[in-house]
Amino acid sequence: MEIRTQKHPKFITKHKTGAANGYLVPLYNVNDGLFPKGAEPKQVYLTVISPGEKKAPHLHFIRTGFFTCIKGDVKIVLKTPEGYKEFFSGENHEYLSVEVPTGVPSLVINSGEGEAFVLNMPNPAWTPEMNDEHDADFSDYKPG
């Protein structure tokens, strides 16, 4: 199973004088063509993972996710038919975005020292009636 990922460059921003004043990281642009027409993200939300903690493992049968760590660092683990696949995203990993296809269980682990801020850009957008949160078994997962 191919998992789509996309690295994001960090661009230094500057005052009119040329002095650096920060940076920007473009995370999603419909013109990149990463998603098939109609499968583009429909919502953006932030989840925060405390130091030493993890989110999930869980599974969605309706939604596809697209995770990007924007502060801190995380390990994103997907349980595919071929086995576990690990991806790293965040400040030290080029803000890698990782697609989590429908039906693929995922686990997100804070691998940094502070809080990790992770954006998820799913399709379709979540609604309270959706009932698409399912537990997943990662008891045989051995970190690579």
N, C-alpha and C positions, 0 to 999 in steps of 0.2 A: 504494500500500500504506500503510495506516494503521499507524503505530508508536505504541503506547501509552506515555505518559510520565506521571509523577506528581511534582509538587513536594512538598517536605516542609518544613513550618515548623519553626523553631528556637524552643523554649520555654525561657526562663530559669528555672532552678530556684532555690529560696531556702531558707535556714535558717528555723527557726520564728521567728527574730527579724525576718525579712523581708530579710536581707542575701543577695545573690546568691551562690551557691556553684557555679555551672556552668550547664549547659543540657542538654536532651534533644531528640532529633530522632526522631519516630516514623517508621520506614521502611516497615513493612508491617503491615497490619491486615486480616484476612480480612473484616471487616465493611465495608471500603471498597467492596467489590464490583468491584475492578479486574479480577480474573481470573474467567473463567467457572468454574462449579462443576467440580471435577476438574482444573483447569488451574493451581491454586494452586502456589506454590513448594513443593518437596519437600526442599530442601537449602539450606544457607547456607554459603558459604565466602569466605575473604578472599584476594585476590591483591594483591600489592604491586608497584608499578611504580617503578623507580628514576628519578631526575631525568633528563630528556632521552630517556627510553626509551619503547618501545611494546610492547604485547602483541598478537601475532597479525600479520597478519590470518589469521583462521581461520573455520571454518564447522562447524555441527552439523546433522545430518540427523535426529537423534532428540530432542535437548534444545532447549527454549526457555530463554533466559537473561533475567535481570532485573538490570541493573547499577546500582549506586549508589556513587558515590565518597563516602567518609565522612571522609577526611583528605586535604588537598591538593585539586588540581583536575585533571580529565581532559577530553579531547575523545573522544567515542564516535562512530565513523564506521560507518554501516551502508550496505551496497551493496544497494539495493533495485531492483526492475524499473524504477522511475522515475529511477534515478540515485542518487548518493551523498547521504546525509542526515547532517548533523552535529548532535550534541547535546553540551551541556556539563553536567558534574555536579561537585559538590564544595562546598567551603566557600564559594566565591564564586558558586555557581550553585544555591542553594536545595536542595542535595543531591538534584538531579533523579534519579529512577529511570527507566531506559530499558529497555523490553522489546526483546529481540533474538529475533524469531520463528525457529522452525525453518526452516532453509534460507536464512537471510539471513546473509551474511558480515559479520564485524565486525572492527574495529580499535580499540584503546583506546590513546590517547596521553597520557602525563603532560604536562600543559600548565603545571605549576607549578614552583616552585623546589626543593621537597623531595620525599620519597617520597610517592606517592599510594596510599592504601588504598582498594581497590574491593571491595565485597561483590557476589557473584553469588548469586542465588537461583533456581536452575534447576528445571525440571520436565521429565522425571523426574530423580531424584537420580542422580549419576554412580556407576558401578561399574567396576571394573577390566576387566571383560569387555565393556564397552559398545563400545569402539573407535569413538568418535564425534568424533575430532579430525581435521579435514581442512583442508589449506592452501587459501587463497583468493588470487586474483590482484587486487591493488589497484594494479598498475603504471600504470593510467590515472587514478588518484586525484590531483586537484589541490585542495589545501586551499582552502576558501572563505574 
